[in-house]
Amino acid sequence: MKKINSPCFAWIFAWIFSLRSMSAMAQTTEKPGDALLPMPVCTADLPRNVETGPWLALTRHGGQWRLSATQVKSEILPEIESSGSFSNVSSSIVDPVILLRHPAVMTGPVTYHRILKTALPATLPSRLQTKFNHHLYQFRIQPAEEQGGYPLIMLYSEGRMSQLGYMSINKFDEIENHLLWAGDLDHDGRLDLITESGGSQGAQVCVYLSGDARGQELFGEPMCVQTRTYEGC
C-alpha cells in the first residue's frame, strides 16, 4: 500500500467534507429549485416532497433538446451495513441528462450551445472563450490564493464571474471536471451549464442557471446531486 503524505490527505478530507457540507446545507436553506438523476442516492439528500411535481426531464429528440414533464418516484433500498440509507430515484422518461424542478424552467424546446468540438460529456475547459446570444464568455484558471490551495476554474462574462470547479494539484487528489450540457434552460437568453465535478473520493452533478444570479455572479447557487460518495450516506 502506498503511503499518502498527511498534507495531501488533509486536502482530500477537506474536499470530501466540503462536498458533504454543501449537500447538508442544501437541506436546511431555501433553494430556488432541485436537481436529481434516476439512480440510487442518499435518502438524506433527497429534496422535500420528491414525488411531487412538476419535475422536468432534459432529453434530446433527434437534433432538438427539450424539457418534458416526467413523474419521479423514490424507493428506499435495503440498508447496507456501513453504507447508510439509499433511495432509488426513477423517472417515467428514460435516460435524461438531468431532472429539474424549478419555477423558471418549463416544458418545451430549449436552446443548446455547442461550446466544445468534442462530444459531451467532455473535460470542462480551463481556457476558452465562446459567444452565446451576443454575450462573450471566457473560461479561465484562477491561481490558488495560498500555498497548497486549489486553482479554480472560473467563468467570466461582461464583468460577472462564477466558480465552476477545482483543478488537481497532485496525483493523489485527481479531480475531474466535465461539461455535460450548455445552453439556455430558463429562457433568459444567457448561458446555463450542467457540470460534473469529482474523482475517486466523490462526485456531484450541478446545474447552473443564469436567472438565479445575484450581484456580480453569473449564476445563482447551483442545484447539485451527489453521484458518488466515498464514505456512503
C-alpha positions in Angstrom: 0.0 0.0 0.0 1.3 3.4 -0.9 1.8 5.9 1.9 -0.1 9.1 1.4 1.5 12.1 2.9 -0.6 13.9 5.6 -0.9 17.3 3.9 -2.4 15.6 0.8 -4.7 13.5 3.0 -5.8 16.7 4.8 -6.7 18.4 1.5 -8.7 15.3 0.3 -10.5 15.2 3.6 -11.3 18.9 3.4 -12.6 18.4 -0.2 -14.9 15.5 0.8 -16.1 17.5 3.8 -16.9 20.5 1.6 -19.0 18.3 -0.8 -21.0 16.8 2.1 -21.3 20.2 3.8 -22.8 21.6 0.6 -25.3 18.8 0.5 -26.2 19.2 4.2 -26.6 23.0 3.7 -29.0 22.4 0.8 -31.3 20.6 3.2 -31.5 23.5 5.6 -31.5 26.5 3.3 -34.2 27.6 0.9 -33.1 26.8 -2.6 -34.6 28.1 -5.9 -35.1 24.6 -7.2 -33.9 20.9 -7.2 -32.0 18.6 -9.4 -32.0 14.8 -9.5 -30.8 11.9 -11.5 -32.5 8.5 -11.9 -30.1 6.5 -9.7 -29.6 5.4 -6.1 -28.9 8.5 -3.9 -28.5 9.1 -0.2 -32.0 9.3 1.3 -31.0 12.3 3.4 -30.1 14.2 0.2 -33.5 13.8 -1.4 -35.4 17.1 -1.8 -38.6 17.5 0.1 -41.8 16.1 -1.4 -39.6 14.4 -4.0 -42.6 12.7 -5.7 -44.5 15.9 -6.0 -44.0 17.8 -9.3 -43.6 19.5 -11.5 -40.4 17.6 -12.5 -39.0 18.2 -16.0 -36.5 15.9 -17.8 -33.9 17.2 -20.1 -33.6 14.9 -23.2 -32.6 15.0 -26.8 -35.1 14.1 -29.6 -33.3 13.9 -32.9 -31.4 17.2 -33.2 -33.5 19.1 -30.7 -33.2 19.4 -26.9 -36.3 19.8 -24.8 -37.7 19.7 -21.3 -40.6 17.3 -20.8 -42.8 16.7 -17.8 -42.0 13.4 -16.0 -43.1 11.5 -13.0 -40.4 10.9 -10.4 -40.6 8.1 -7.8 -38.3 7.2 -5.0 -38.0 3.8 -3.2 -35.9 3.2 -0.1 -33.4 0.4 -0.7 -32.4 -2.3 1.8 -29.8 -0.7 4.0 -26.2 -1.9 3.5 -24.1 -2.1 6.6 -21.7 0.9 6.9 -23.1 2.5 3.7 -26.2 4.1 5.2 -29.6 4.6 3.7 -30.0 4.9 -0.1 -33.2 5.5 -2.1 -33.6 4.6 -5.8 -34.9 7.5 -7.9 -36.7 6.7 -11.1 -38.2 8.7 -13.9 -41.0 8.0 -16.3 -38.7 9.4 -19.0 -35.7 7.2 -19.8 -32.1 8.4 -19.7 -32.5 12.2 -19.0 -29.4 14.3 -18.7 -30.9 15.8 -15.6 -34.3 16.0 -13.8 -35.2 19.6 -12.8 -37.8 21.2 -10.5 -37.5 25.0 -10.7 -40.1 27.8 -11.3 -38.1 29.3 -14.2 -37.9 26.1 -16.3 -40.9 25.0 -18.4 -41.8 22.3 -20.8 -40.8 22.7 -24.4 -37.6 23.0 -26.6 -34.5 24.6 -25.1 -31.5 26.2 -26.9 -28.4 24.1 -26.9 -25.0 25.7 -27.3 -22.0 23.7 -28.6 -19.1 25.1 -26.6 -16.6 22.3 -27.5 -15.9 20.4 -30.7 -15.7 17.1 -28.8 -18.8 15.1 -27.9 -20.3 15.5 -24.4 -19.5 14.8 -21.7 -16.2 16.5 -22.1 -13.5 17.9 -19.9 -14.6 21.3 -18.6 -12.4 23.9 -20.5 -9.8 25.7 -18.5 -9.0 28.2 -21.2 -11.6 29.0 -23.8 -14.0 31.8 -24.9 -17.3 31.4 -26.6 -20.2 33.6 -27.6 -23.9 32.8 -26.8 -26.6 35.2 -27.9 -24.1 38.0 -28.3 -22.7 37.5 -24.8 -18.9 36.7 -24.6 -18.0 34.0 -22.0 -14.4 33.2 -21.0 -13.2 30.2 -19.1 -10.0 30.9 -17.1 -7.9 29.4 -14.3 -7.6 31.4 -11.1 -4.4 30.6 -9.3 -4.6 29.3 -5.7 -4.7 32.1 -3.2 -2.4 30.3 -0.8 0.3 27.7 -1.0 -1.2 24.2 -1.3 -4.6 25.6 -2.3 -6.6 24.6 -5.3 -6.6 26.6 -8.6 -10.2 27.4 -9.6 -12.0 27.1 -12.9 -13.8 30.3 -13.4 -16.3 31.6 -16.0 -16.3 35.3 -16.8 -18.7 37.4 -18.8 -19.3 41.2 -19.0 -17.9 42.0 -15.6 -19.5 39.0 -13.9 -18.0 35.7 -12.8 -18.7 32.3 -11.2 -16.7 29.4 -9.9 -17.3 26.1 -11.7 -14.7 23.7 -10.1 -11.3 23.0 -8.8 -8.1 21.9 -10.5 -6.0 19.0 -9.3 -2.7 19.9 -7.7 -1.1 16.4 -7.4 -1.7 12.8 -8.4 -3.2 11.9 -5.0 -6.3 14.2 -5.4 -7.1 13.9 -9.1 -10.2 16.0 -9.7 -12.1 15.8 -13.0 -14.5 18.5 -14.2 -16.8 17.6 -17.0 -19.2 19.7 -19.1 -22.4 17.7 -19.5 -24.6 20.3 -21.2 -24.6 24.0 -22.2 -27.4 26.2 -23.4 -30.4 28.2 -22.2 -32.7 26.2 -19.8 -34.6 29.2 -18.3 -35.2 31.2 -21.5 -33.4 34.4 -20.3 -31.0 34.5 -23.2 -27.9 33.7 -21.2 -25.8 30.6 -20.8 -26.8 27.9 -18.4 -24.5 24.9 -17.6 -24.7 21.4 -16.3 -21.3 20.0 -15.0 -19.9 17.0 -13.1 -17.1 17.5 -10.7 -15.2 15.0 -8.6 -13.0 12.0 -8.6 -12.5 8.7 -6.7 -13.4 10.4 -3.4 -16.9 11.5 -4.6 -18.6 13.4 -7.3 -21.6 15.6 -8.0 -23.6 16.9 -11.0 -24.6 20.6 -10.7 -27.0 22.8 -12.7 -26.1 26.5 -13.0 -28.9 28.8 -14.0 -28.2 32.4 -15.0 -31.7 33.5 -14.0 -30.8 32.8 -10.3 -27.7 35.1 -10.4 -27.3 37.9 -7.9 -24.9 40.8 -7.9 -21.8 40.1 -9.9 -22.4 36.4 -10.1 -23.1 34.7 -13.5 -25.2 32.0 -11.8 -27.1 31.6 -8.6 -26.5 28.8 -6.1 -26.1 25.6 -8.2 -28.6 22.8 -7.9 -26.5 19.7 -7.2 -27.0 15.9 -6.8 -24.3 13.6 -5.4 -23.5 10.9 -7.9 -20.8 9.2 -5.8 -19.7 9.3 -2.2 -16.6 7.9 -0.6 -18.0 7.3 2.8 -21.5 6.2 1.9 -24.5 8.1 3.4 
